[in-house]
Amino acid sequence: MRLASAQQVLTLMSVQSSTGTEAAANMALDLSFPLIESLLDTRLTQSGYVDFFNYGDLVSRYAAAAPTVLWLTSRFLLPGGTITVRESTTDQPLRTSSDGTEVSPDDYYLNTETGELTLFKEHRRGQSTISVAYTAGFTDDGTAIDDQSIPAWLHSGAVTAAIHVLNTHPSTPANRKTPYAEEMSRMLRGYLYGIFAPHFRSRVNRLMPARSVMVSG
């Protein structure tokens, strides 16, 4: 999928639009997409997930002062989308998305952009005692570039990443003939990092999924 349009890339580069330049810009958007997913540590194409957590791995006697934060497999949850959090009320682990008892939305807070879910109360400790079912990512139907749910910083990063590819990819003859390409590459990498760095997800003091199942996508 593409998080920006070829025309937006060309406009920022002050390059006239043509069949050839648009094709090159689209190629750059496609090539840079996996890079963005890697930098943000998430899958961006819309999918459904069920994450299972071993509650208690990070819980201490100070849990009331420091609520447990679950690190979901994917971020950018759909605004207004359905999310279901379940807990085990027995000594048996949760094995499917329908096992266990549903947790009230009043007992947790979800950051839809970062994919972090904060639990406000204690739960039964053990293996797979918490599950979270949700849908995250952006639709891959050609309309994503006009989707207002895509954050402005992510759109800007997608355009910058595409420009980085256009200025450094060896398939472009000009990039093989001058040291300018190396200098441009360093500049664009720094700028790209500056866009994404404030939005990196930390794994420190986060409860990671013990198991994650992709149910669609």
N, C-alpha and C positions, 0 to 999 in steps of 0.2 A: 504494500500500500504506500501511498505518498502523503506526507503531512504538509505539503505545499504544492504549488503549481509551477510548471516550467516558466510561465510568464513572470511569476514573482521572483524566481531566481535570476532570470535575464534582466529584469528591471533593476534589481539591485546591482548587477554587474554593468549596467549601462550598455547592454548588448542588444542589437536590433533583433526582433523576433523573426524567425524564418523556419521553414520545415526542418532544416538541418540543426539550427541552434536549439529549437524546442526538443528535438529528439535527443540531443546531447544533454540538455538539462534534465529531461526525464530519466535518462540513464543514470545521471549523477544522483538524482533523488533515490532511485532504486538501490544503487550501490551503497549509499550512505545510510540507508535505513537500518541494516543490521548493526552498524556502528553505534547508532543512537540507542538501539535496544541494549547493546552491551554497556554503554556508558550509564544508562539509567537502571540497569539490572532488572529488566522487566520485558515481558512480551507486550507489544503495542497493538497487535491485531486482536480484535474482540474475541473473547473466549469465555466459557464458563469454567469455574474451578470449585473444588472442595478441598480445603486445607485442613489437616488434622494436626493437633498440637498436644504435646505431652505437658499438660499443665503441672507446674511445680518445679520444672527445671530451673527457673529463674526466681521462684518465689522464696522469700525469706520471711522471718518474723516481722520485717518492716514493710510487708506488702501493702498495708493500709496507707503508709506514707508514700510508697512508690508503686503505683498500680502496674500490673503486668501489661506490656505492650506486645501484641502479636504482629509479626512481620508477614504480611500476606504475600503469596507467590507473585501476584501481579498487582500493579497499581493502576490508577486512572479508572476507578470504579464508576459505573454509569450513574450520572446524577439522577436521583429519584429511583434508581434501580432497586431490585429486591436483593436483600442480604439476609441470610439466616444463620444465626449463631446457636449452636446446640451444645449441651453439656451432658456428660454421663452422670447419672444419679446412683449408679451402682459401681461395683468393682470391675465391671466389664468395659473394655475399650469400645469406642465408637468405630464401626466398620463401614457404614454407609452414610449418605447425607440425611437419611431419615431416622437414624438411630438417635436416642437420647431425648432430652427435653429442651424445648426452645427457650433461649435466654431473652428476657425482655430488653427491648432497645434502650430502656432507661438505665440499664446496667452496663452499658458500654458506649464508647465514642469512636466513630469511624472517620478517619481523614481519607476522603475519597481520592485525593490526588496522590498521596504518598503510599496508600495501601497499608496504613498502620491502624490497628484496632486496639483501643485501650479498654481493659476490663476494670470495672470499678469495685468488684466484690470477689471474695474467695470462691474457688470452685474445687471440685474433687480432684485430688492429685493422682497422677498415674499416666499410663500410656494412652494416647489418643482419647483424652477425656474432654477435649474441646474440638468442635468442628465449625468451620465457617464456609458457607456456600454463597457464591456471588458471581457476577459477570463483570468483566473489566476489559478495557481496551477500546479501540475505535473501529467502526465498521469499515470493512474493506470492500466497498461497493462503488468506489469512484467518487463518492461525495465527501470523503473525509477532509479534503482540502477546504471545503466550505463549512465544515462542522464547527459551530461556535463553542462546542465543548472542549475543543483542543486549546490548551493554554497558549497565550501569546508567546511565552518564552520558548515553548516547545516548537511552535511554528517558526520562530526566529532561528532556533537552533537547526531545524531541518533545512532551511534556506542556506545557512552558513555552512553546514556539512556538505551540501551539494556543491557549493562554490569551492570548497576545499577539494573535492573530488575533481572538479573541472580544471583546477589549477595545478593539480599534482599527479593525476593519473597518467601513467606512461603511454596510454593509448593516444594521448594528444601529442602530436609531433613537437609542438613548441616546448612542451615540458621536458623533452629529452635533449634540448639543444642549448639550454642556458641555466646557469646557477640561480637565476631568478626564481625558478620553481621551488628550490629548496628553501630559500628565504621566505617566499610566500607561504609555503607549507608550515613553517614555524609560526608565522604570524597568525594564520588561520587556526592552527591547532590551539594556540593560546586564547584566541577569541572564543573559539568553540567551547573550550574548557570553562572560560569565564561565564558563559551562558548557562552551562549545565551544572557546574559545581555547587551552586546554592541549592540545587534540587536533588543532589545525590541522597540515597537512603543509607543511613547508618545501620549496621547490624549489631552495634554495641548495645548491650542491655535490651535486646529484643528477643522474644521467643520465636525461633524459627520453626517452620512446619516440619513435623516428623515425617509427614507423607502428604503429597499433593496429587490430586486427580483432576485431569482436564476432562470436563464432561461435554464440551462442545468447542467448535472452532478448529 
